[in-house]
Amino acid sequence: MDSLSLRGSEASVDIVPGPDFSVDPSVYDAQWPDADLYYQALFDEEEEEMLEEEEDEEEEEEVNLDEIRTAAAEDFKAAERLARLSLRGHAYSHLPNSTVNWSLEGNFICRVEECPKYGATFSDMANVKKHLNSQGHKELDRILASRRFTTPPPEPRPTVPPPRPTKRPVSPSEFCEPRVRARLGNWLATEAIVPDSEDGMDSEDDGNFVGGQVVEVAGS
């Protein structure tokens, strides 16, 4: 099989001659040409093209292994926390006000962050429960409850003095009874005292009527 290879930037090309079908089939024990080599060369060329395309796609999709490892480690730690909570959570159920750290590694340890023995290791889970049910732990939880639910004192507010009253001039008429001016001519002022006789009209005792002049009459 003849082949031609082009070096450099050009792809290699295999030139395979076609099968020779000029054999006379009437000849006894005639050898037919081997056509498998011709077709196998075509299949190999297509397979090489497919492999090159796959390699190009892999180069384009560069995978950051560090990010994958970091994400896997975080998922593993989260699974560990859930497992510890599921296995040991009942031992801390009577301490609702304490902060329990489930991320702390270890089996038989105290996980209450406020406890002086936080992180201390015990021989077995029975001793851990004995420690958690001690009077000191219960008293600590009560102290934490009082700190958590105690209302902080209000902040002092600055005292603002009341506004000083402003002075304004006041006229004496504002404190006096309203007066009604009436011109008495042919009519009498409202609520004026009407004399029984005309003799009293000219008298000075009735100060509400003076003929043809304006007088002041107390209003209702």
Residue frames as a rotation matrix with the C-alpha (Angstrom) as fourth column:
MET 1
0.585 0.811 0.000 0.00
0.811 -0.585 0.000 0.00
0.000 0.000 -1.000 0.00
ASP 2
-0.380 -0.691 0.614 1.43
0.671 -0.664 -0.331 3.30
0.637 0.286 0.716 -1.08
SER 3
0.535 0.510 -0.674 1.26
0.830 -0.465 0.307 6.17
-0.157 -0.724 -0.672 1.41
LEU 4
-0.166 -0.510 0.844 2.09
0.514 -0.775 -0.367 9.85
0.842 0.373 0.391 1.29
SER 5
0.325 0.197 -0.925 2.79
0.933 -0.226 0.280 11.85
-0.154 -0.954 -0.257 4.46
LEU 6
0.217 -0.185 0.959 2.84
0.343 -0.905 -0.252 15.64
0.914 0.384 -0.133 4.50
ARG 7
-0.244 -0.413 -0.877 4.78
0.965 -0.011 -0.263 17.16
0.099 -0.911 0.401 7.38
GLY 8
-0.950 -0.155 0.272 4.28
0.122 -0.983 -0.133 20.52
0.288 -0.094 0.953 9.02
SER 9
-0.684 0.728 0.038 0.88
-0.534 -0.465 -0.706 22.13
-0.497 -0.504 0.707 9.37
GLU 10
-0.136 0.645 -0.752 -0.70
-0.901 0.235 0.365 19.83
0.413 0.727 0.549 6.78
ALA 11
0.381 0.378 0.844 -2.44
-0.720 0.694 0.015 16.63
-0.580 -0.613 0.537 7.82
SER 12
-0.726 -0.649 0.226 -1.07
-0.413 0.675 0.612 13.26
-0.550 0.351 -0.758 6.80
VAL 13
0.359 0.810 -0.463 -2.81
-0.879 0.127 -0.460 11.69
-0.314 0.572 0.758 3.81
ASP 14
-0.480 -0.427 0.766 -2.69
-0.154 0.901 0.406 8.03
-0.864 0.077 -0.498 2.94
ILE 15
-0.001 0.408 -0.913 -3.20
-0.993 -0.111 -0.049 7.32
-0.121 0.906 0.405 -0.74
VAL 16
-0.369 -0.022 0.929 -4.52
-0.198 0.979 -0.055 3.79
-0.908 -0.204 -0.366 -1.03
PRO 17
-0.820 0.080 -0.567 -4.95
-0.568 0.012 0.823 2.39
0.073 0.997 0.036 -4.53
GLY 18
0.183 0.977 0.114 -8.32
-0.963 0.201 -0.177 0.91
-0.196 -0.077 0.978 -5.37
PRO 19
-0.029 -0.169 0.985 -8.73
-0.209 0.965 0.160 -2.86
-0.978 -0.201 -0.063 -5.56
ASP 20
-0.677 -0.279 -0.681 -7.95
-0.721 0.063 0.690 -4.57
-0.150 0.958 -0.244 -8.83
PHE 21
0.096 0.822 0.561 -11.07
-0.407 0.547 -0.731 -6.27
-0.908 -0.158 0.387 -10.12
SER 22
0.198 -0.078 -0.977 -9.49
-0.980 -0.021 -0.197 -7.42
-0.005 0.997 -0.081 -13.42
VAL 23
-0.725 -0.464 0.509 -9.06
-0.505 0.860 0.065 -10.99
-0.468 -0.210 -0.859 -12.23
ASP 24
-0.369 0.575 -0.730 -10.75
-0.691 0.356 0.629 -13.53
0.622 0.736 0.266 -14.45
PRO 25
-0.043 0.395 0.918 -13.18
-0.931 0.317 -0.180 -15.48
-0.362 -0.862 0.354 -12.25
SER 26
0.835 0.399 -0.378 -13.14
-0.527 0.777 -0.345 -18.40
0.156 0.487 0.859 -14.71
VAL 27
-0.067 -0.936 -0.346 -9.52
-0.500 0.331 -0.800 -19.20
0.863 0.119 -0.490 -13.89
TYR 28
0.642 0.282 -0.713 -9.27
0.342 0.727 0.595 -22.02
0.686 -0.626 0.370 -11.39
ASP 29
0.318 -0.472 -0.822 -7.91
0.942 0.061 0.329 -21.12
-0.105 -0.879 0.464 -8.00
ALA 30
-0.012 -0.276 0.961 -7.94
0.459 -0.855 -0.239 -17.40
0.888 0.438 0.137 -8.85
GLN 31
-0.432 -0.228 -0.873 -6.92
0.893 -0.243 -0.378 -15.02
-0.126 -0.943 0.308 -6.05
TRP 32
0.521 0.683 0.512 -9.33
0.687 -0.691 0.223 -12.16
0.506 0.236 -0.829 -5.58
PRO 33
-0.375 -0.694 0.615 -7.82
0.160 -0.702 -0.694 -8.81
0.913 -0.162 0.374 -4.57
ASP 34
-0.369 0.159 -0.916 -7.91
0.928 0.125 -0.352 -7.88
0.058 -0.979 -0.194 -0.87
ALA 35
-0.084 0.442 0.893 -10.44
0.335 -0.832 0.443 -5.03
0.938 0.336 -0.078 -0.65
ASP 36
0.642 0.364 -0.675 -10.42
0.733 -0.031 0.680 -4.93
0.226 -0.931 -0.287 3.14
LEU 37
-0.311 -0.845 -0.436 -7.26
0.897 -0.413 0.160 -2.84
-0.315 -0.341 0.886 3.22
TYR 38
-0.700 0.083 0.710 -8.86
0.403 -0.775 0.488 -0.17
0.590 0.627 0.509 1.07
TYR 39
0.296 0.918 0.263 -12.00
0.175 -0.323 0.930 0.17
0.939 -0.230 -0.257 3.17
GLN 40
0.478 -0.191 -0.857 -10.10
0.877 0.166 0.452 -0.14
0.056 -0.967 0.247 6.45
ALA 41
-0.660 -0.748 0.069 -8.01
0.749 -0.662 -0.022 2.88
0.062 0.037 0.997 5.45
LEU 42
-0.365 0.612 0.702 -11.20
0.060 -0.736 0.674 4.93
0.929 0.288 0.232 4.99
PHE 43
0.661 0.641 -0.390 -12.52
0.392 0.148 0.908 3.89
0.640 -0.753 -0.153 8.41
ASP 44
0.045 -0.735 -0.676 -9.20
0.996 -0.019 0.087 4.73
-0.077 -0.678 0.731 10.09
GLU 45
-0.760 -0.327 0.562 -9.26
0.450 -0.888 0.091 8.20
0.469 0.322 0.822 8.59
GLU 46
0.117 0.887 0.447 -12.76
-0.048 -0.445 0.894 8.91
0.992 -0.126 -0.010 9.91
GLU 47
0.666 0.103 -0.739 -11.82
0.667 0.362 0.652 7.60
0.335 -0.927 0.172 13.36
GLU 48
-0.407 -0.883 -0.234 -8.78
0.912 -0.379 -0.156 9.86
0.049 -0.276 0.960 13.48
GLU 49
-0.574 0.267 0.774 -10.94
0.085 -0.921 0.380 12.88
0.815 0.284 0.506 12.66
MET 50
0.548 0.834 -0.063 -13.36
0.105 0.007 0.994 12.00
0.830 -0.552 -0.083 15.46
LEU 51
0.365 -0.497 -0.787 -10.52
0.928 0.267 0.261 11.60
0.080 -0.826 0.558 17.95
GLU 52
-0.700 -0.645 0.307 -9.09
0.638 -0.757 -0.138 14.99
0.322 0.099 0.942 16.99
GLU 53
-0.146 0.735 0.662 -12.49
-0.105 -0.677 0.729 16.63
0.984 0.037 0.176 17.52
GLU 54
0.738 0.419 -0.529 -12.82
0.423 0.325 0.846 15.04
0.526 -0.848 0.062 20.96
GLU 55
-0.110 -0.863 -0.493 -9.36
0.993 -0.080 -0.082 16.24
0.031 -0.499 0.866 21.96
ASP 56
-0.698 -0.100 0.710 -10.23
0.255 -0.960 0.116 19.78
0.669 0.262 0.695 20.90
GLU 57
0.342 0.903 0.261 -13.41
-0.071 -0.252 0.965 19.69
0.937 -0.349 -0.022 23.01
GLU 58
0.593 -0.181 -0.785 -11.47
0.772 0.405 0.490 18.46
0.229 -0.896 0.380 26.05
GLU 59
-0.546 -0.838 -0.001 -8.99
0.818 -0.532 -0.217 21.31
0.181 -0.119 0.976 25.68
GLU 60
-0.426 0.466 0.776 -11.81
-0.037 -0.866 0.499 23.85
0.904 0.184 0.386 25.50
GLU 61
0.680 0.717 0.153 -13.53
-0.249 0.029 0.968 22.46
0.690 -0.697 0.198 28.61
GLU 62
-0.445 -0.888 -0.110 -10.70
-0.059 0.152 -0.987 22.84
0.893 -0.433 -0.120 31.09
VAL 63
0.650 0.665 -0.369 -11.75
0.257 0.265 0.929 21.47
0.715 -0.699 0.001 34.46
ASN 64
-0.089 -0.629 0.772 -10.43
-0.683 -0.526 -0.507 23.12
0.725 -0.572 -0.383 37.62
LEU 65
0.004 0.044 -0.999 -9.60
0.360 0.932 0.042 20.21
0.933 -0.360 -0.012 39.90
ASP 66
-0.919 -0.378 -0.114 -8.92
0.246 -0.322 -0.914 22.48
0.309 -0.868 0.388 42.88
GLU 67
-0.540 0.794 0.278 -12.49
-0.816 -0.575 0.057 23.78
0.205 -0.197 0.959 42.83
ILE 68
0.253 0.636 -0.729 -13.84
-0.385 0.757 0.528 20.25
0.887 0.147 0.437 42.64
ARG 69
-0.360 -0.461 -0.811 -11.72
0.546 0.601 -0.584 19.14
0.757 -0.653 0.035 45.59
THR 70
-0.975 -0.004 0.221 -12.78
-0.157 -0.693 -0.704 22.17
0.156 -0.721 0.675 47.66
ALA 71
-0.171 0.985 0.018 -16.48
-0.894 -0.163 0.417 21.58
0.414 0.055 0.909 46.96
ALA 72
0.219 0.223 -0.950 -16.14
-0.001 0.974 0.228 17.90
0.976 -0.049 0.214 47.80
ALA 73
-0.714 -0.541 -0.444 -14.39
0.454 0.124 -0.882 18.72
0.532 -0.832 0.157 51.10
GLU 74
-0.799 0.482 0.358 -17.15
-0.592 -0.734 -0.332 21.16
0.103 -0.478 0.872 52.07
ASP 75
0.176 0.894 -0.411 -19.83
-0.713 0.404 0.573 18.59
0.678 0.192 0.709 51.28
PHE 76
-0.078 -0.277 -0.958 -17.98
0.343 0.894 -0.287 16.01
0.936 -0.351 0.025 53.36
LYS 77
-0.958 -0.285 -0.014 -17.77
0.126 -0.380 -0.916 18.36
0.256 -0.880 0.401 56.37
ALA 78
-0.421 0.881 0.214 -21.48
-0.878 -0.455 0.147 19.14
0.227 -0.126 0.966 56.09
ALA 79
0.290 0.500 -0.816 -22.25
-0.296 0.858 0.421 15.42
0.910 0.120 0.396 56.05
GLU 80
-0.528 -0.554 -0.644 -20.10
0.470 0.441 -0.764 14.96
0.707 -0.706 0.028 59.17
ARG 81
-0.908 0.227 0.352 -21.98
-0.403 -0.704 -0.585 17.72
0.115 -0.673 0.731 61.02
LEU 82
0.029 0.988 -0.149 -25.33
-0.885 0.095 0.456 16.16
0.465 0.119 0.877 60.18
ALA 83
0.119 -0.036 -0.992 -24.10
0.104 0.994 -0.024 12.74
0.987 -0.100 0.122 61.31
ARG 84
-0.849 -0.463 -0.256 -22.90
0.309 -0.043 -0.950 14.09
0.429 -0.886 0.179 64.68
LEU 85
-0.668 0.668 0.327 -26.17
-0.739 -0.648 -0.185 15.94
0.088 -0.365 0.927 65.19
SER 86
0.221 0.793 -0.568 -28.16
-0.654 0.553 0.517 12.82
0.724 0.257 0.640 64.39
LEU 87
0.036 -0.284 -0.958 -26.13
0.357 0.899 -0.253 10.59
0.933 -0.333 0.134 66.72
ARG 88
-0.621 -0.448 -0.643 -25.41
0.743 -0.075 -0.665 12.94
0.249 -0.891 0.379 69.66
GLY 89
-0.579 0.380 0.722 -28.13
-0.116 -0.914 0.389 15.58
0.807 0.141 0.573 69.47
HIS 90
0.461 0.831 -0.310 -30.31
0.197 0.245 0.949 13.96
0.865 -0.499 -0.051 72.12
ALA 91
0.017 -0.528 -0.849 -27.57
0.970 0.216 -0.115 14.41
0.244 -0.822 0.515 74.73
TYR 92
-0.916 -0.390 -0.096 -27.78
0.401 -0.900 -0.170 18.23
-0.020 -0.194 0.981 74.38
SER 93
-0.307 0.876 0.372 -31.57
0.509 -0.179 0.842 18.54
0.804 0.448 -0.391 74.13
HIS 94
0.498 0.513 -0.699 -31.90
0.857 -0.167 0.488 19.75
0.133 -0.842 -0.523 77.74
LEU 95
-0.236 -0.631 -0.738 -29.54
0.573 -0.705 0.419 22.70
-0.785 -0.324 0.528 77.05
PRO 96
0.449 0.518 0.728 -31.56
0.886 -0.153 -0.437 24.82
-0.115 0.841 -0.528 74.60
ASN 97
0.991 -0.028 -0.133 -29.72
-0.030 -0.999 -0.010 28.07
-0.133 0.014 -0.991 75.39
SER 98
0.210 -0.973 0.095 -26.19
-0.071 0.082 0.994 26.69
-0.975 -0.215 -0.052 74.95
THR 99
0.516 -0.156 -0.843 -24.22
-0.847 -0.241 -0.474 26.98
-0.129 0.958 -0.256 71.71
VAL 100
0.453 -0.297 0.841 -23.35
0.027 0.947 0.320 23.48
-0.891 -0.123 0.437 70.47
ASN 101
0.068 -0.551 -0.832 -20.57
-0.933 -0.331 0.143 23.23
-0.354 0.766 -0.536 67.87
TRP 102
0.743 0.284 0.607 -21.20
-0.099 0.942 -0.320 20.20
-0.662 0.178 0.728 65.66
SER 103
0.830 -0.502 -0.244 -18.21
-0.312 -0.055 -0.948 21.00
0.463 0.863 -0.203 63.46
LEU 104
0.129 -0.809 0.574 -15.77
-0.987 -0.047 0.155 20.13
-0.099 -0.586 -0.804 66.25
GLU 105
0.145 -0.150 -0.978 -14.09
-0.474 0.857 -0.201 16.83
0.869 0.492 0.053 65.44
GLY 106
-0.862 -0.421 0.284 -14.18
-0.463 0.422 -0.780 14.05
0.208 -0.803 -0.558 68.00
ASN 107
-0.351 0.736 -0.579 -16.59
0.216 0.665 0.715 11.50
0.911 0.125 -0.392 69.39
PHE 108
0.388 0.457 -0.801 -16.75
0.844 0.174 0.508 11.78
0.371 -0.872 -0.318 73.18
ILE 109
-0.768 -0.638 0.060 -16.19
0.588 -0.739 -0.329 15.50
0.254 -0.218 0.942 73.76
CYS 110
-0.006 0.720 -0.694 -18.05
0.687 -0.501 -0.526 18.48
-0.727 -0.480 -0.491 75.21
ARG 111
-0.407 -0.088 0.909 -19.33
0.882 -0.295 0.367 20.67
0.236 0.952 0.198 72.36
VAL 112
0.724 0.667 -0.177 -20.82
0.689 -0.687 0.231 23.53
0.032 -0.289 -0.957 74.40
GLU 113
0.103 -0.748 0.655 -18.77
0.553 -0.505 -0.663 26.60
0.827 0.431 0.361 73.50
GLU 114
0.361 0.086 0.928 -19.59
-0.498 -0.824 0.270 28.49
0.788 -0.560 -0.255 76.72
CYS 115
0.993 0.041 -0.113 -18.44
0.064 0.612 0.789 25.63
0.101 -0.790 0.605 78.95
PRO 116
0.443 -0.889 0.114 -14.95
-0.829 -0.358 0.429 25.80
-0.340 -0.285 -0.896 80.53
LYS 117
-0.227 -0.504 0.833 -14.44
-0.150 0.864 0.481 22.17
-0.962 -0.015 -0.272 79.45
TYR 118
0.751 0.497 -0.434 -15.28
-0.455 -0.087 -0.886 22.91
-0.478 0.863 0.161 75.81
GLY 119
0.448 -0.551 -0.704 -13.46
-0.714 0.254 -0.653 20.37
0.538 0.795 -0.280 73.63
ALA 120
-0.306 -0.565 0.766 -12.50
-0.907 0.417 -0.055 18.13
-0.288 -0.712 -0.641 76.56
THR 121
-0.215 0.132 -0.968 -12.34
-0.580 0.780 0.235 14.41
0.786 0.612 -0.091 75.72
PHE 122
0.139 0.345 0.928 -14.12
-0.934 0.357 0.007 11.76
-0.329 -0.868 0.372 77.81
SER 123
-0.726 -0.513 0.458 -13.68
-0.414 0.858 0.305 8.00
-0.550 0.032 -0.835 77.88
ASP 124
-0.766 0.546 0.339 -17.15
0.642 0.629 0.438 7.15
0.026 0.553 -0.833 76.56
MET 125
-0.482 0.662 0.575 -20.56
0.066 -0.626 0.777 8.65
0.874 0.412 0.258 75.83
ALA 126
0.382 0.634 -0.673 -21.86
0.735 0.234 0.637 7.79
0.561 -0.738 -0.376 79.29
ASN 127
-0.209 -0.543 -0.813 -19.34
0.894 -0.443 0.066 10.15
-0.396 -0.713 0.578 80.88
VAL 128
-0.909 -0.046 0.415 -20.21
0.272 -0.818 0.506 12.83
0.316 0.573 0.756 78.32
LYS 129
0.008 0.991 0.132 -23.89
0.254 -0.130 0.958 12.63
0.967 0.026 -0.253 79.31
LYS 130
0.332 0.048 -0.942 -22.93
0.937 0.098 0.335 12.70
0.108 -0.994 -0.012 83.00
HIS 131
-0.694 -0.648 -0.315 -20.96
0.660 -0.747 0.083 15.88
-0.289 -0.150 0.946 82.39
LEU 132
-0.774 0.428 0.467 -23.76
0.099 -0.646 0.757 17.51
0.626 0.632 0.458 80.38
ASN 133
0.283 0.944 -0.171 -26.35
0.304 0.081 0.949 16.70
0.909 -0.321 -0.264 83.07
SER 134
-0.456 -0.514 -0.726 -24.23
0.857 -0.034 -0.514 18.11
0.240 -0.857 0.456 85.88
GLN 135
0.428 0.641 -0.637 -25.51
0.815 -0.579 -0.035 20.97
-0.392 -0.504 -0.770 88.01
GLY 136
-0.312 -0.642 -0.701 -22.86
0.205 -0.765 0.610 23.29
-0.928 0.046 0.370 86.61
HIS 137
-0.930 -0.005 0.368 -24.03
0.368 -0.020 0.930 22.78
0.003 1.000 0.020 83.03
LYS 138
-0.021 0.997 0.074 -27.67
0.952 -0.003 0.305 23.34
0.305 0.076 -0.949 83.96
GLU 139
0.347 0.087 -0.934 -26.79
0.600 -0.785 0.150 26.51
-0.720 -0.613 -0.325 85.86
LEU 140
-0.712 -0.654 -0.256 -24.76
0.168 -0.513 0.842 27.74
-0.682 0.557 0.475 82.89
ASP 141
-0.677 0.526 0.515 -27.74
0.660 0.123 0.741 27.19
0.326 0.842 -0.430 80.60
ARG 142
0.376 0.828 -0.416 -29.99
0.924 -0.366 0.106 29.18
-0.065 -0.425 -0.903 82.96
ILE 143
-0.039 -0.473 -0.880 -27.49
0.317 -0.841 0.438 32.06
-0.948 -0.262 0.183 82.97
LEU 144
-0.933 -0.307 0.189 -27.36
0.252 -0.180 0.951 32.02
-0.258 0.935 0.245 79.18
ALA 145
-0.214 0.934 0.287 -31.17
0.918 0.092 0.385 32.08
0.333 0.346 -0.877 79.07
SER 146
0.454 0.377 -0.808 -31.30
0.704 -0.707 0.065 35.16
-0.547 -0.598 -0.586 81.31
ARG 147
-0.459 -0.684 -0.567 -28.74
0.104 -0.675 0.730 36.91
-0.882 0.276 0.381 79.12
ARG 148
-0.884 0.078 0.461 -30.57
0.467 0.156 0.870 36.03
-0.004 0.985 -0.174 75.95
PHE 149
-0.106 0.970 0.219 -34.09
0.824 -0.038 0.565 37.07
0.556 0.240 -0.796 76.98
THR 150
-0.023 0.061 -0.998 -33.28
0.783 -0.619 -0.056 40.08
-0.622 -0.783 -0.033 79.19
THR 151
0.691 0.322 0.647 -34.40
0.667 -0.630 -0.398 43.33
0.279 0.706 -0.651 77.62
PRO 152
-0.423 -0.906 -0.025 -31.52
0.856 -0.391 -0.338 45.80
0.297 -0.165 0.941 77.51
PRO 153
-0.053 0.402 -0.914 -32.10
0.667 -0.667 -0.332 49.08
-0.743 -0.627 -0.233 79.36
PRO 154
0.723 0.366 0.585 -33.33
0.687 -0.462 -0.560 51.92
0.066 0.807 -0.586 77.17
GLU 155
-0.371 -0.885 0.282 -30.82
0.860 -0.442 -0.255 54.48
0.350 0.148 0.925 76.12
PRO 156
-0.150 0.307 -0.940 -31.09
0.662 -0.675 -0.326 57.80
-0.734 -0.671 -0.102 77.98
ARG 157
0.218 0.325 0.920 -32.80
0.911 -0.406 -0.073 60.44
0.350 0.854 -0.385 75.93
PRO 158
-0.836 -0.544 0.072 -31.67
0.493 -0.802 -0.337 64.05
0.241 -0.246 0.939 76.10
THR 159
-0.047 0.824 -0.564 -34.06
0.870 -0.244 -0.428 66.24
-0.491 -0.511 -0.706 78.09
VAL 160
-0.578 -0.030 0.816 -35.50
0.596 -0.698 0.397 69.07
0.558 0.715 0.421 76.04
PRO 161
-0.802 0.299 -0.517 -36.74
0.302 -0.545 -0.782 72.08
-0.516 -0.784 0.347 78.05
PRO 162
0.148 0.928 0.341 -40.26
0.914 0.004 -0.406 73.24
-0.378 0.372 -0.848 77.24
PRO 163
-0.320 -0.257 0.912 -40.54
0.725 -0.686 0.061 76.27
0.610 0.681 0.406 74.99
ARG 164
-0.758 -0.003 -0.652 -40.65
0.501 -0.643 -0.579 79.57
-0.418 -0.765 0.489 76.80
PRO 165
0.305 0.937 0.170 -43.88
0.885 -0.213 -0.414 81.54
-0.352 0.276 -0.894 76.41
THR 166
-0.626 -0.478 0.617 -43.66
0.712 -0.673 0.201 84.56
0.319 0.564 0.761 74.15
LYS 167
-0.419 0.430 -0.799 -44.86
0.458 -0.660 -0.596 87.93
-0.784 -0.616 0.080 75.26
ARG 168
-0.572 0.305 0.761 -47.43
0.693 -0.317 0.647 89.79
0.439 0.898 -0.031 73.20
PRO 169
-0.963 0.226 0.149 -49.31
-0.267 -0.878 -0.398 93.03
0.040 -0.423 0.905 73.83
VAL 170
-0.492 0.852 -0.180 -52.81
0.851 0.514 0.109 92.58
0.185 -0.099 -0.978 75.21
SER 171
-0.667 0.347 0.659 -55.46
-0.166 -0.932 0.322 95.30
0.726 0.106 0.680 74.96
PRO 172
-0.894 0.340 0.291 -57.85
-0.307 0.006 -0.952 95.86
-0.326 -0.940 0.099 77.89
SER 173
-0.124 0.925 -0.360 -60.83
-0.992 -0.128 0.013 95.28
-0.034 0.359 0.933 75.60
GLU 174
-0.359 -0.052 -0.932 -60.04
-0.371 0.924 0.091 91.54
0.857 0.378 -0.351 75.46
PHE 175
-0.870 -0.005 -0.492 -60.90
0.416 0.526 -0.742 91.23
0.263 -0.850 -0.456 79.17
CYS 176
-0.774 0.622 -0.120 -64.01
-0.443 -0.667 -0.599 93.41
-0.453 -0.410 0.792 79.09
GLU 177
-0.153 0.834 0.530 -67.58
0.438 0.538 -0.720 92.53
-0.886 0.122 -0.448 78.30
PRO 178
-0.711 -0.119 0.693 -68.46
0.701 -0.194 0.686 93.11
0.052 0.974 0.221 74.63
ARG 179
-0.422 0.524 -0.739 -70.25
0.054 -0.800 -0.598 96.35
-0.905 -0.293 0.309 73.96
VAL 180
-0.206 0.463 0.862 -72.81
0.972 0.200 0.125 97.10
-0.115 0.864 -0.491 71.31
ARG 181
-0.857 -0.057 -0.511 -73.01
0.028 -0.998 0.064 100.46
-0.514 0.041 0.857 69.72
ALA 182
-0.215 0.858 0.467 -76.50
0.970 0.243 0.000 101.44
-0.113 0.453 -0.884 68.69
ARG 183
-0.982 0.016 0.187 -77.69
0.028 -0.972 0.232 104.60
0.186 0.233 0.955 67.12
LEU 184
-0.405 0.875 -0.265 -80.91
0.802 0.201 -0.563 105.51
-0.439 -0.441 -0.783 68.77
GLY 185
-0.966 0.251 -0.062 -83.22
-0.251 -0.853 0.457 107.58
0.062 0.457 0.887 66.69
ASN 186
-0.049 0.991 -0.121 -86.49
-0.937 -0.003 0.348 106.12
0.345 0.131 0.930 65.70
TRP 187
0.482 0.173 -0.859 -85.36
-0.046 0.984 0.173 102.64
0.875 -0.044 0.483 66.91
LEU 188
0.676 -0.258 0.690 -84.21
-0.727 -0.084 0.681 101.31
-0.118 -0.963 -0.244 70.24
ALA 189
-0.363 -0.877 -0.315 -81.11
-0.859 0.446 -0.250 99.21
0.360 0.180 -0.915 70.79
THR 190
0.183 0.389 -0.903 -81.56
-0.097 0.921 0.377 95.47
0.978 0.019 0.207 71.31
GLU 191
0.056 -0.024 -0.998 -82.20
0.848 0.530 0.035 94.53
0.528 -0.848 0.050 74.93
ALA 192
-0.840 -0.282 0.462 -82.44
0.051 -0.891 -0.451 98.22
0.539 -0.356 0.763 75.87
ILE 193
-0.608 0.621 -0.495 -84.80
0.702 0.130 -0.700 99.09
-0.370 -0.773 -0.515 78.68
VAL 194
-0.491 0.547 0.678 -87.98
0.410 -0.542 0.734 100.74
0.769 0.638 0.041 77.33
PRO 195
-0.990 0.138 0.027 -89.43
-0.094 -0.510 -0.855 103.32
-0.105 -0.849 0.518 79.75
ASP 196
-0.432 0.901 0.042 -93.12
0.836 0.418 -0.357 103.09
-0.339 -0.119 -0.933 80.73
SER 197
0.693 0.674 -0.255 -93.78
0.551 -0.724 -0.415 106.73
-0.464 0.147 -0.873 79.97
GLU 198
0.473 -0.486 0.735 -92.29
0.630 -0.396 -0.668 109.39
0.616 0.779 0.119 77.81
ASP 199
0.923 -0.131 0.363 -91.40
-0.316 -0.798 0.514 111.38
0.222 -0.588 -0.778 80.90
GLY 200
0.670 -0.687 0.281 -88.58
0.017 0.393 0.919 109.07
-0.743 -0.611 0.275 81.65
MET 201
0.678 -0.405 0.614 -87.08
0.732 0.296 -0.613 109.43
0.067 0.865 0.497 78.22
ASP 202
0.504 -0.490 0.711 -85.52
-0.018 -0.829 -0.559 112.77
0.863 0.269 -0.427 79.05
SER 203
0.939 -0.148 0.311 -84.41
-0.328 -0.111 0.938 111.74
-0.105 -0.983 -0.153 82.50
GLU 204
0.156 -0.976 -0.155 -80.73
-0.889 -0.071 -0.453 111.32
0.431 0.208 -0.878 83.20
ASP 205
0.102 -0.117 0.988 -81.33
-0.743 0.651 0.153 108.12
-0.661 -0.750 -0.021 85.28
ASP 206
0.734 0.153 0.662 -81.83
0.270 0.828 -0.491 106.03
-0.623 0.539 0.567 82.12
GLY 207
0.022 -0.838 -0.545 -78.46
-0.450 -0.495 0.743 106.25
-0.893 0.229 -0.389 80.49
ASN 208
-0.401 -0.186 0.897 -79.46
0.531 0.751 0.393 104.07
-0.747 0.634 -0.203 77.55
PHE 209
0.178 0.547 0.818 -81.43
0.976 -0.206 -0.074 106.67
0.128 0.811 -0.571 75.64
VAL 210
-0.265 -0.203 -0.943 -80.35
0.244 -0.960 0.138 110.16
-0.933 -0.194 0.303 74.81
GLY 211
0.652 0.755 0.069 -82.27
0.205 -0.087 -0.975 111.64
-0.730 0.650 -0.211 71.97
GLY 212
0.988 -0.113 -0.110 -80.54
-0.136 -0.251 -0.958 111.34
0.080 0.961 -0.264 68.59
GLN 213
0.222 -0.970 0.095 -77.08
-0.971 -0.229 -0.066 110.33
0.086 -0.078 -0.993 69.95
VAL 214
0.254 -0.266 -0.930 -74.97
-0.194 0.928 -0.318 107.17
0.947 0.262 0.184 69.96
VAL 215
0.312 -0.130 0.941 -74.80
-0.950 -0.024 0.312 105.37
-0.018 -0.991 -0.131 73.30
GLU 216
-0.630 -0.574 -0.524 -73.23
-0.520 0.812 -0.264 102.09
0.577 0.106 -0.810 74.50
VAL 217
0.451 0.814 0.366 -75.52
-0.879 0.335 0.339 99.27
0.153 -0.475 0.867 75.61
ALA 218
-0.424 -0.615 0.665 -74.29
-0.733 0.664 0.148 96.15
-0.533 -0.424 -0.732 77.39
GLY 219
-0.181 0.311 -0.933 -74.62
-0.802 0.502 0.323 93.08
0.569 0.807 0.158 75.11
SER 220
0.810 0.544 0.218 -75.95
-0.578 0.682 0.447 89.67
0.095 -0.488 0.868 76.03
